[in-house]
């Protein structure tokens, strides 16, 4: 006899299992880039790198020279939110700073 809700074989339950693979992916890094400009003194750029990033004078001078000779330098790489804060701080010191995606 057929029940009100189904067929005579309604006692058989059908189960389907789906396997889901959970993957955790880290957010890609972001680069803080400083570009050269014709106005800002090299000594000032060095002091800003020391103040903003806490770099040693040697590292700050090396990065400043890269900006001066190559026209730009990646001065910091990491999480986007922190990189955005660094860009704002550098821009607050009147440096030509921007954010760009880093290498994964």
N, CA, C and O atoms as CSV, one atom per row, in Angstrom:
chain,resi,resn,atom,element,x,y,z
A,1,UNK,N,N,0.838,-1.165,0.000
A,1,UNK,CA,C,0.000,0.000,0.000
A,1,UNK,C,C,0.887,1.233,0.000
A,1,UNK,O,O,1.891,1.280,0.710
A,2,UNK,N,N,0.535,2.185,-0.759
A,2,UNK,CA,C,1.286,3.395,-0.883
A,2,UNK,C,C,0.882,4.354,0.220
A,2,UNK,O,O,-0.303,4.588,0.460
A,3,UNK,N,N,1.884,4.903,0.886
A,3,UNK,CA,C,1.592,5.859,1.946
A,3,UNK,C,C,1.280,7.225,1.372
A,3,UNK,O,O,1.442,7.484,0.180
A,4,UNK,N,N,0.846,8.053,2.231
A,4,UNK,CA,C,0.440,9.371,1.816
A,4,UNK,C,C,1.616,10.202,1.323
A,4,UNK,O,O,1.446,11.067,0.463
A,5,UNK,N,N,2.828,9.945,1.867
A,5,UNK,CA,C,3.994,10.758,1.527
A,5,UNK,C,C,4.985,10.093,0.591
A,5,UNK,O,O,6.012,10.713,0.314
A,6,UNK,N,N,4.781,8.929,0.095
A,6,UNK,CA,C,5.805,8.348,-0.753
A,6,UNK,C,C,5.394,7.027,-1.329
A,6,UNK,O,O,4.210,6.690,-1.362
A,7,UNK,N,N,6.373,6.276,-1.784
A,7,UNK,CA,C,6.136,5.007,-2.426
A,7,UNK,C,C,6.156,3.896,-1.403
A,7,UNK,O,O,6.381,4.128,-0.215
A,8,UNK,N,N,5.918,2.684,-1.878
A,8,UNK,CA,C,5.920,1.516,-1.014
A,8,UNK,C,C,7.309,1.254,-0.458
A,8,UNK,O,O,7.439,0.614,0.586
A,9,UNK,N,N,8.341,1.730,-1.123
A,9,UNK,CA,C,9.705,1.503,-0.671
A,9,UNK,C,C,10.203,2.668,0.174
A,9,UNK,O,O,11.406,2.921,0.229
A,10,UNK,N,N,9.311,3.366,0.820
A,10,UNK,CA,C,9.702,4.548,1.571
A,10,UNK,C,C,10.490,4.211,2.832
A,10,UNK,O,O,11.039,5.113,3.465
A,11,UNK,N,N,10.561,2.953,3.207
A,11,UNK,CA,C,11.332,2.561,4.364
A,11,UNK,C,C,12.829,2.599,4.100
A,11,UNK,O,O,13.616,2.520,5.044
A,12,UNK,N,N,13.238,2.715,2.860
A,12,UNK,CA,C,14.650,2.752,2.505
A,12,UNK,C,C,15.083,4.209,2.469
A,12,UNK,O,O,14.526,5.019,1.728
A,13,UNK,N,N,16.067,4.524,3.269
A,13,UNK,CA,C,16.539,5.908,3.257
A,13,UNK,C,C,17.807,6.006,2.421
A,13,UNK,O,O,18.652,5.111,2.433
A,14,UNK,N,N,17.914,7.058,1.731
A,14,UNK,CA,C,19.056,7.269,0.868
A,14,UNK,C,C,19.913,8.360,1.497
A,14,UNK,O,O,19.427,9.455,1.783
A,15,UNK,N,N,21.179,8.058,1.708
A,15,UNK,CA,C,22.037,9.098,2.281
A,15,UNK,C,C,23.158,9.413,1.309
A,15,UNK,O,O,23.737,8.527,0.680
A,16,UNK,N,N,23.438,10.664,1.210
A,16,UNK,CA,C,24.551,11.083,0.356
A,16,UNK,C,C,25.535,11.848,1.218
A,16,UNK,O,O,25.161,12.734,1.986
A,17,UNK,N,N,26.769,11.496,1.076
A,17,UNK,CA,C,27.819,12.188,1.810
A,17,UNK,C,C,28.672,12.955,0.822
A,17,UNK,O,O,29.069,12.439,-0.223
A,18,UNK,N,N,28.934,14.152,1.163
A,18,UNK,CA,C,29.845,14.930,0.334
A,18,UNK,C,C,31.060,15.262,1.182
A,18,UNK,O,O,30.949,15.729,2.315
A,19,UNK,N,N,32.200,15.011,0.610
A,19,UNK,CA,C,33.433,15.328,1.310
A,19,UNK,C,C,33.867,16.729,0.923
A,19,UNK,O,O,33.918,17.084,-0.254
A,20,UNK,N,N,34.171,17.495,1.916
A,20,UNK,CA,C,34.646,18.847,1.657
A,20,UNK,C,C,36.062,18.971,2.188
A,20,UNK,O,O,36.371,18.580,3.314
A,21,UNK,N,N,36.895,19.521,1.352
A,21,UNK,CA,C,38.265,19.740,1.754
A,21,UNK,C,C,38.401,21.204,2.147
A,21,UNK,O,O,38.102,22.100,1.357
A,22,UNK,N,N,38.847,21.433,3.351
A,22,UNK,CA,C,39.030,22.783,3.829
A,22,UNK,C,C,40.473,23.185,3.601
A,22,UNK,O,O,41.403,22.513,4.046
A,23,UNK,N,N,40.642,24.293,2.900
A,23,UNK,CA,C,41.977,24.807,2.640
A,23,UNK,C,C,42.102,26.182,3.270
A,23,UNK,O,O,41.236,27.042,3.111
A,24,UNK,N,N,43.166,26.361,3.964
A,24,UNK,CA,C,43.454,27.661,4.527
A,24,UNK,C,C,44.554,28.279,3.688
A,24,UNK,O,O,45.614,27.688,3.480
A,25,UNK,N,N,44.282,29.468,3.219
A,25,UNK,CA,C,45.260,30.150,2.388
A,25,UNK,C,C,45.625,31.467,3.054
A,25,UNK,O,O,44.754,32.247,3.438
A,26,UNK,N,N,46.901,31.700,3.183
A,26,UNK,CA,C,47.347,32.948,3.770
A,26,UNK,C,C,47.153,34.083,2.774
A,26,UNK,O,O,47.257,33.895,1.562
A,27,UNK,N,N,46.878,35.227,3.295
A,27,UNK,CA,C,46.724,36.400,2.440
A,27,UNK,C,C,48.081,36.721,1.818
A,27,UNK,O,O,49.114,36.590,2.474
A,28,UNK,N,N,48.079,37.133,0.576
A,28,UNK,CA,C,49.349,37.464,-0.075
A,28,UNK,C,C,49.976,38.696,0.573
A,28,UNK,O,O,49.262,39.540,1.114
A,29,UNK,N,N,51.293,38.805,0.522
A,29,UNK,CA,C,51.957,39.977,1.109
A,29,UNK,C,C,51.774,41.227,0.244
A,29,UNK,O,O,51.479,41.144,-0.949
A,30,UNK,N,N,51.954,42.358,0.864
A,30,UNK,CA,C,51.877,43.645,0.177
A,30,UNK,C,C,53.174,44.396,0.412
A,30,UNK,O,O,53.774,44.305,1.483
A,31,UNK,N,N,53.598,45.135,-0.595
A,31,UNK,CA,C,54.834,45.906,-0.516
A,31,UNK,C,C,54.531,47.379,-0.292
A,31,UNK,O,O,53.616,47.940,-0.896
A,32,UNK,N,N,55.311,47.991,0.581
A,32,UNK,CA,C,55.291,49.437,0.737
A,32,UNK,C,C,56.449,49.949,-0.125
A,32,UNK,O,O,57.605,49.586,0.091
A,33,UNK,N,N,56.121,50.789,-1.095
A,33,UNK,CA,C,57.103,51.284,-2.055
A,33,UNK,C,C,57.272,52.785,-1.862
A,33,UNK,O,O,56.299,53.529,-1.746
A,34,UNK,N,N,58.528,53.208,-1.832
A,34,UNK,CA,C,58.828,54.645,-1.782
A,34,UNK,C,C,59.514,55.008,-3.086
A,34,UNK,O,O,60.433,54.323,-3.534
A,35,UNK,N,N,59.049,56.102,-3.691
A,35,UNK,CA,C,59.613,56.584,-4.952
A,35,UNK,C,C,60.435,57.846,-4.713
A,35,UNK,O,O,60.203,58.595,-3.765
A,36,UNK,N,N,61.388,58.053,-5.589
A,36,UNK,CA,C,62.262,59.216,-5.499
A,36,UNK,C,C,61.501,60.470,-5.917
A,36,UNK,O,O,60.607,60.421,-6.762
A,37,UNK,N,N,61.871,61.582,-5.313
A,37,UNK,CA,C,61.352,62.874,-5.756
A,37,UNK,C,C,62.518,63.859,-5.747
A,37,UNK,O,O,63.501,63.645,-5.038
A,38,UNK,N,N,62.420,64.921,-6.514
A,38,UNK,CA,C,63.549,65.839,-6.649
A,38,UNK,C,C,63.723,66.821,-5.486
A,38,UNK,O,O,64.663,67.615,-5.495
A,39,UNK,N,N,62.849,66.783,-4.499
A,39,UNK,CA,C,62.841,67.800,-3.454
A,39,UNK,C,C,63.357,67.291,-2.108
A,39,UNK,O,O,64.127,67.984,-1.443
A,40,UNK,N,N,62.949,66.104,-1.702
A,40,UNK,CA,C,63.224,65.617,-0.357
A,40,UNK,C,C,64.699,65.277,-0.179
A,40,UNK,O,O,65.298,64.591,-1.008
A,41,UNK,N,N,65.269,65.765,0.911
A,41,UNK,CA,C,66.676,65.495,1.217
A,41,UNK,C,C,66.884,64.034,1.592
A,41,UNK,O,O,66.034,63.421,2.238
A,42,UNK,N,N,68.022,63.481,1.181
A,42,UNK,CA,C,68.329,62.083,1.485
A,42,UNK,C,C,68.440,61.849,2.989
A,42,UNK,O,O,68.023,60.802,3.483
A,43,UNK,N,N,68.989,62.797,3.710
A,43,UNK,CA,C,69.112,62.645,5.166
A,43,UNK,C,C,67.737,62.590,5.828
A,43,UNK,O,O,67.540,61.870,6.807
A,44,UNK,N,N,66.789,63.357,5.288
A,44,UNK,CA,C,65.426,63.343,5.820
A,44,UNK,C,C,64.769,61.991,5.581
A,44,UNK,O,O,64.136,61.444,6.485
A,45,UNK,N,N,64.909,61.443,4.376
A,45,UNK,CA,C,64.329,60.135,4.050
A,45,UNK,C,C,64.901,59.072,4.997
A,45,UNK,O,O,64.160,58.230,5.504
A,46,UNK,N,N,66.195,59.111,5.232
A,46,UNK,CA,C,66.836,58.172,6.149
A,46,UNK,C,C,66.224,58.278,7.538
A,46,UNK,O,O,65.896,57.261,8.148
A,47,UNK,N,N,66.068,59.496,8.045
A,47,UNK,CA,C,65.481,59.689,9.380
A,47,UNK,C,C,64.043,59.181,9.443
A,47,UNK,O,O,63.634,58.603,10.449
A,48,UNK,N,N,63.278,59.392,8.381
A,48,UNK,CA,C,61.886,58.911,8.356
A,48,UNK,C,C,61.858,57.386,8.417
A,48,UNK,O,O,61.053,56.822,9.159
A,49,UNK,N,N,62.710,56.707,7.660
A,49,UNK,CA,C,62.750,55.235,7.697
A,49,UNK,C,C,63.095,54.736,9.099
A,49,UNK,O,O,62.530,53.747,9.566
A,50,UNK,N,N,64.013,55.415,9.763
A,50,UNK,CA,C,64.379,55.022,11.135
A,50,UNK,C,C,63.194,55.230,12.065
A,50,UNK,O,O,62.886,54.366,12.886
A,51,UNK,N,N,62.531,56.370,11.940
A,51,UNK,CA,C,61.410,56.703,12.824
A,51,UNK,C,C,60.200,55.802,12.584
A,51,UNK,O,O,59.612,55.288,13.535
A,52,UNK,N,N,59.828,55.609,11.326
A,52,UNK,CA,C,58.602,54.874,11.004
A,52,UNK,C,C,58.775,53.366,11.200
A,52,UNK,O,O,57.909,52.713,11.782
A,53,UNK,N,N,59.890,52.815,10.717
A,53,UNK,CA,C,60.072,51.360,10.749
A,53,UNK,C,C,60.959,50.876,11.889
A,53,UNK,O,O,60.970,49.686,12.205
A,54,UNK,N,N,61.697,51.782,12.502
A,54,UNK,CA,C,62.636,51.364,13.542
A,54,UNK,C,C,63.881,50.711,12.965
A,54,UNK,O,O,64.562,49.948,13.651
A,55,UNK,N,N,64.183,51.012,11.697
A,55,UNK,CA,C,65.361,50.439,11.054
A,55,UNK,C,C,66.630,51.030,11.640
A,55,UNK,O,O,66.631,52.131,12.191
A,56,UNK,N,N,67.710,50.272,11.508
A,56,UNK,CA,C,69.013,50.802,11.879
A,56,UNK,C,C,69.389,51.879,10.870
A,56,UNK,O,O,68.820,51.949,9.780
A,57,UNK,N,N,70.345,52.711,11.241
A,57,UNK,CA,C,70.782,53.759,10.323
A,57,UNK,C,C,71.373,53.160,9.051
A,57,UNK,O,O,71.187,53.706,7.963
A,58,UNK,N,N,72.073,52.057,9.179
A,58,UNK,CA,C,72.679,51.403,8.010
A,58,UNK,C,C,71.605,50.919,7.045
A,58,UNK,O,O,71.706,51.148,5.840
A,59,UNK,N,N,70.571,50.248,7.566
A,59,UNK,CA,C,69.494,49.753,6.698
A,59,UNK,C,C,68.721,50.918,6.084
A,59,UNK,O,O,68.387,50.888,4.900
A,60,UNK,N,N,68.438,51.935,6.882
A,60,UNK,CA,C,67.695,53.093,6.383
A,60,UNK,C,C,68.473,53.795,5.265
A,60,UNK,O,O,67.880,54.200,4.265
A,61,UNK,N,N,69.795,53.943,5.424
A,61,UNK,CA,C,70.615,54.577,4.389
A,61,UNK,C,C,70.662,53.724,3.123
A,61,UNK,O,O,70.621,54.255,2.013
A,62,UNK,N,N,70.749,52.404,3.288
A,62,UNK,CA,C,70.776,51.512,2.124
A,62,UNK,C,C,69.478,51.645,1.320
A,62,UNK,O,O,69.514,51.728,0.092
A,63,UNK,N,N,68.338,51.664,2.009
A,63,UNK,CA,C,67.050,51.816,1.327
A,63,UNK,C,C,66.923,53.193,0.684
A,63,UNK,O,O,66.419,53.321,-0.432
A,64,UNK,N,N,67.384,54.223,1.393
A,64,UNK,CA,C,67.335,55.570,0.831
A,64,UNK,C,C,68.178,55.658,-0.440
A,64,UNK,O,O,67.771,56.302,-1.407
A,65,UNK,N,N,69.344,55.018,-0.447
A,65,UNK,CA,C,70.199,55.038,-1.642
A,65,UNK,C,C,69.555,54.268,-2.795
A,65,UNK,O,O,69.711,54.637,-3.959
A,66,UNK,N,N,68.833,53.196,-2.465
A,66,UNK,CA,C,68.109,52.461,-3.509
A,66,UNK,C,C,67.024,53.351,-4.129
A,66,UNK,O,O,66.839,53.364,-5.346
A,67,UNK,N,N,66.322,54.081,-3.285
A,67,UNK,CA,C,65.317,55.021,-3.796
A,67,UNK,C,C,65.997,56.052,-4.693
A,67,UNK,O,O,65.507,56.357,-5.780
A,68,UNK,N,N,67.114,56.579,-4.237
A,68,UNK,CA,C,67.819,57.637,-4.972
A,68,UNK,C,C,68.355,57.147,-6.323
A,68,UNK,O,O,68.209,57.830,-7.336
A,69,UNK,N,N,68.973,55.964,-6.333
A,69,UNK,CA,C,69.615,55.477,-7.555
A,69,UNK,C,C,68.661,54.751,-8.512
A,69,UNK,O,O,68.779,54.887,-9.729
A,70,UNK,N,N,67.731,53.991,-7.966
A,70,UNK,CA,C,66.819,53.214,-8.816
A,70,UNK,C,C,65.477,53.898,-9.035
A,70,UNK,O,O,64.691,53.473,-9.882
A,71,UNK,N,N,65.217,54.948,-8.280
A,71,UNK,CA,C,63.950,55.654,-8.436
A,71,UNK,C,C,62.841,55.123,-7.554
A,71,UNK,O,O,61.775,55.733,-7.459
A,72,UNK,N,N,63.078,53.998,-6.910
A,72,UNK,CA,C,62.079,53.403,-6.009
A,72,UNK,C,C,62.722,52.292,-5.202
A,72,UNK,O,O,63.770,51.762,-5.571
A,73,UNK,N,N,62.084,51.950,-4.101
A,73,UNK,CA,C,62.541,50.827,-3.283
A,73,UNK,C,C,61.360,50.259,-2.511
A,73,UNK,O,O,60.480,50.992,-2.060
A,74,UNK,N,N,61.361,48.952,-2.368
A,74,UNK,CA,C,60.394,48.298,-1.478
A,74,UNK,C,C,60.994,48.407,-0.086
A,74,UNK,O,O,62.042,47.826,0.196
A,75,UNK,N,N,60.327,49.153,0.781
A,75,UNK,CA,C,60.886,49.416,2.103
A,75,UNK,C,C,60.289,48.532,3.194
A,75,UNK,O,O,60.823,48.467,4.302
A,76,UNK,N,N,59.191,47.855,2.888
A,76,UNK,CA,C,58.573,46.948,3.862
A,76,UNK,C,C,57.615,46.029,3.116
A,76,UNK,O,O,57.007,46.437,2.127
A,77,UNK,N,N,57.476,44.779,3.591
A,77,UNK,CA,C,56.548,43.802,3.015
A,77,UNK,C,C,55.840,43.074,4.144
A,77,UNK,O,O,56.466,42.675,5.126
A,78,UNK,N,N,54.514,42.901,3.998
A,78,UNK,CA,C,53.756,42.183,5.009
A,78,UNK,C,C,52.265,42.268,4.758
A,78,UNK,O,O,51.820,42.440,3.623
A,79,UNK,N,N,51.494,42.144,5.834
A,79,UNK,CA,C,50.033,42.134,5.755
A,79,UNK,C,C,49.506,43.477,5.239
A,79,UNK,O,O,50.058,44.534,5.544
A,80,UNK,N,N,48.449,43.413,4.466
A,80,UNK,CA,C,47.904,44.612,3.817
A,80,UNK,C,C,47.534,45.709,4.810
A,80,UNK,O,O,47.857,46.876,4.586
A,81,UNK,N,N,46.868,45.358,5.892
A,81,UNK,CA,C,46.418,46.366,6.846
A,81,UNK,C,C,47.601,47.127,7.432
A,81,UNK,O,O,47.564,48.353,7.542
A,82,UNK,N,N,48.648,46.401,7.805
A,82,UNK,CA,C,49.833,47.045,8.364
A,82,UNK,C,C,50.552,47.873,7.294
A,82,UNK,O,O,51.059,48.958,7.578
A,83,UNK,N,N,50.591,47.355,6.073
A,83,UNK,CA,C,51.219,48.080,4.968
A,83,UNK,C,C,50.492,49.400,4.703
A,83,UNK,O,O,51.128,50.419,4.434
A,84,UNK,N,N,49.168,49.379,4.779
A,84,UNK,CA,C,48.395,50.609,4.570
A,84,UNK,C,C,48.734,51.661,5.628
A,84,UNK,O,O,48.820,52.852,5.329
A,85,UNK,N,N,48.925,51.207,6.860
A,85,UNK,CA,C,49.290,52.133,7.936
A,85,UNK,C,C,50.659,52.743,7.654
A,85,UNK,O,O,50.850,53.947,7.825
A,86,UNK,N,N,51.615,51.917,7.223
A,86,UNK,CA,C,52.950,52.434,6.904
A,86,UNK,C,C,52.903,53.440,5.760
A,86,UNK,O,O,53.576,54.469,5.809
A,87,UNK,N,N,52.119,53.149,4.739
A,87,UNK,CA,C,51.998,54.090,3.614
A,87,UNK,C,C,51.464,55.430,4.114
A,87,UNK,O,O,51.975,56.484,3.736
A,88,UNK,N,N,50.451,55.391,4.950
A,88,UNK,CA,C,49.890,56.636,5.484
A,88,UNK,C,C,50.921,57.405,6.308
A,88,UNK,O,O,51.011,58.629,6.212
A,89,UNK,N,N,51.695,56.687,7.116
A,89,UNK,CA,C,52.723,57.352,7.927
A,89,UNK,C,C,53.784,57.997,7.037
A,89,UNK,O,O,54.189,59.135,7.274
A,90,UNK,N,N,54.233,57.270,6.012
A,90,UNK,CA,C,55.240,57.816,5.109
A,90,UNK,C,C,54.703,59.027,4.349
A,90,UNK,O,O,55.404,60.025,4.181
A,91,UNK,N,N,53.457,58.930,3.893
A,91,UNK,CA,C,52.838,60.070,3.210
A,91,UNK,C,C,52.682,61.253,4.163
A,91,UNK,O,O,52.783,62.407,3.747
A,92,UNK,N,N,52.436,60.965,5.433
A,92,UNK,CA,C,52.355,62.018,6.439
A,92,UNK,C,C,53.678,62.755,6.612
A,92,UNK,O,O,53.706,63.908,7.042
A,93,UNK,N,N,54.769,62.081,6.273
A,93,UNK,CA,C,56.102,62.696,6.287
A,93,UNK,C,C,56.468,63.230,4.894
A,93,UNK,O,O,57.626,63.564,4.641
A,94,UNK,N,N,55.499,63.308,4.011
A,94,UNK,CA,C,55.643,63.874,2.659
A,94,UNK,C,C,56.533,63.062,1.732
A,94,UNK,O,O,57.165,63.615,0.833
A,95,UNK,N,N,56.584,61.749,1.948
A,95,UNK,CA,C,57.306,60.880,1.018
A,95,UNK,C,C,56.320,60.321,0.000
A,95,UNK,O,O,55.131,60.182,0.288
A,96,UNK,N,N,56.818,60.003,-1.186
A,96,UNK,CA,C,55.979,59.409,-2.235
A,96,UNK,C,C,55.906,57.906,-1.989
A,96,UNK,O,O,56.715,57.138,-2.511
A,97,UNK,N,N,54.938,57.506,-1.198
A,97,UNK,CA,C,54.787,56.100,-0.813
A,97,UNK,C,C,53.502,55.532,-1.388
A,97,UNK,O,O,52.496,56.231,-1.511
A,98,UNK,N,N,53.549,54.245,-1.741
A,98,UNK,CA,C,52.359,53.574,-2.264
A,98,UNK,C,C,52.398,52.111,-1.858
A,98,UNK,O,O,53.379,51.613,-1.306
A,99,UNK,N,N,51.298,51.448,-2.152
A,99,UNK,CA,C,51.111,50.040,-1.816
A,99,UNK,C,C,50.964,49.250,-3.098
A,99,UNK,O,O,50.273,49.682,-4.021
A,100,UNK,N,N,51.614,48.085,-3.164
A,100,UNK,CA,C,51.443,47.218,-4.330
A,100,UNK,C,C,51.503,45.767,-3.871
A,100,UNK,O,O,52.151,45.455,-2.872
A,101,UNK,N,N,50.821,44.872,-4.606
A,101,UNK,CA,C,50.841,43.455,-4.232
A,101,UNK,C,C,52.259,42.896,-4.326
A,101,UNK,O,O,53.016,43.222,-5.241
A,102,UNK,N,N,52.594,42.054,-3.368
A,102,UNK,CA,C,53.906,41.417,-3.354
A,102,UNK,C,C,53.856,40.056,-4.056
A,102,UNK,O,O,52.838,39.678,-4.636
A,103,UNK,N,N,54.934,39.358,-3.993
A,103,UNK,CA,C,55.033,38.020,-4.579
A,103,UNK,C,C,54.485,37.005,-3.579
A,103,UNK,O,O,54.759,37.090,-2.382
A,104,UNK,N,N,53.720,36.059,-4.074
A,104,UNK,CA,C,53.205,34.994,-3.195
A,104,UNK,C,C,54.211,33.908,-3.047
A,104,UNK,O,O,53.962,32.926,-2.347
